[in-house]
Amino acid sequence: MNRRRFLKTLGVSLTAMATHGYTPYHNAYAPERFRPALERVQRACFEHFWRYGHDDTSFQRAGMVTDTSVMRLPALTVGGSGFGVMATLVGAERGWVTREAARIRVAAVVHFLDKAERFHGAWSHWIDREGRALRFGRQIKAGDLVETSFMVMGLMCAQRYFDRNTSEECALREAIDRLCHAVEWDFYVQGPDLFWLWESTTDKRSLPLRAYNEALITYLLALGAPTHAIPPACYHTGWLRGGAAIHPERTWYGHPFPLGGADRGGPLFLSHYSFLGLNPRTIQDDATDYFLLGLRHTLINRHYCLREAPTSHAYDTHNWGLSACAGPGKRPYAARCPSRDDGVVAPTAALSSIVYAPFYAAQVLLRVANDPCLMTPGGPVDAYVPATGEVTPGRIAIDQGPIVIMIENYRSGLLWRLFMSHPDIRQGLVRAGMRPPRHPTGFPYALPGEDGVHDLLRHPDHNCYELDYSLATGANVSFTLARSEDPAGQTFRMGARTEGMHRLTFPAPPDFIPGEEGTLTLLLDEVPTSSVRLRFH
């Protein structure tokens, strides 16, 4: 190894060693090193639903999970159990449980929900062991359309997964149809809005669903339902508020963020829950490309933690991420975000963002996976305080679920593939006017960090780099990759490609050095058209 290369490698190692709370090797992100940690975290979160998220054996068999192991509330969560259905499919696909065991678990969920109390087809946020609605905040006996959406999303994924022509799987699919088709989405419409809640004791609807929040999934399910569908106009006048909620001029730290309120995107779960099943890479409406929005949301949240949060919080590249979580000690459960930051990191925030920013999520994942104070047999603790080492001694279903599901979507796209193939959601996307993303020719998702370089992580299963690019028009496409070690560069010839989004996949360059930089140039018909500066990990 020459002297320059040795010093560069040593510099990467020393930088890592100086990182607060975690000391990775300089090649810790190599697939053979990163993959075991990734799988360990993913499987542990799966075990939260399969083994640990239940008060007793009878409800383990029933498949429903308690809302939280933080406070041990005697409440079963509808939305969290919907995430559990999706996690169960991951377990079956990964071989952690058998397909038949997974089917039995999902069938138990369906059987329980079929007998549970409903309000115009919607379940409440919490239910008890007999299926009766429980009080949740100010809600007494209320239908919760958003929590119901999370369950329906999980059940529809299961319906596509269990597709064999056996009597058991046919019966499960039919039972799921009956449950999903009973949801009276249109009942929850009043005026221009679709509402989150209907309180049966007062006959009042409350909380209109307007962007940007976790309810995009609710609108698309409601639009595509074969029974009780809402009109398309509701999406535009409710979710998008006829353009009133779109702010094309709004930016945070240089990142445009056209939807939602003025709080730097809010807690990160807003970019996770709907997209456990919805593939954000494939959808764009009049307001935004939803993958680009989620990517920007992640970068905004991370930038705040690393650059603007109080230094006393001790956030760094391995300790960042603000989302809803239970605070350690006397800190309450809260939807944490830049304007509501008390020094508490929620592992789900960064880990569930792996589909948007793989390398930045990997930095946090390695820290969490290798710290016995943060890892439990059921996944990471719900939250911790980097400055003091305090942890929340427990887990919450709606935080563990997105970790196992989003890691799987990053690794294989399983849940995205299942859900996006369902005819009801395909109809909902059409009625919402969703379309494949379109961008000018270039690399729209290769957003640079503050140093102008985009960090690129090799896929842990494929051992290749993956980078999306867009074409404004069809052309013959090729790429050149120039590095300091190889100024002449490598050439990748793709041939003729149509307009739209595409993906370039390529192996690690020869004589690869972790942390090395290079310039990738896109050529159309041999003419250089767009370039991006990359850092390889």
Secondary structure by P-SEA (a helix, b strand, c coil): ccaaaaaaaaaaaaaaaaccccccccccccaaaaaaaaaaaaaaaaaaaaccccccaaaaaacccccccccccccccaaaaaaaaaaaaaaaaaccccaaaaaaaaaaaaaaaaacccccccccccccccccccccccccccccaaaaaaaaaaaaaaaaaaccccaaaaaaaaaaaaaaaacccccccccccccccccccccccccccccccccaaaaaaaaacccccccaaaaaacccccccccccccccccccccccccccccccccccccccccccccccccccaaaaaaaaaaaaaaaaaacccccccccccccccccccccccccccccccccccccccccccccccccccaaaaaaaaaaaaaccccccccccccccccccccccccccaaaaaaaaaaaaaaccaaaaaaaaacaaaaaaaaaaccccccccccccccccccccbbbbbccccccbbbbbbbbccccbbbbbbbccccccbbbbbbccccccbbbbbbcccccccccbbbbbbbbccccccbbbbbbcc
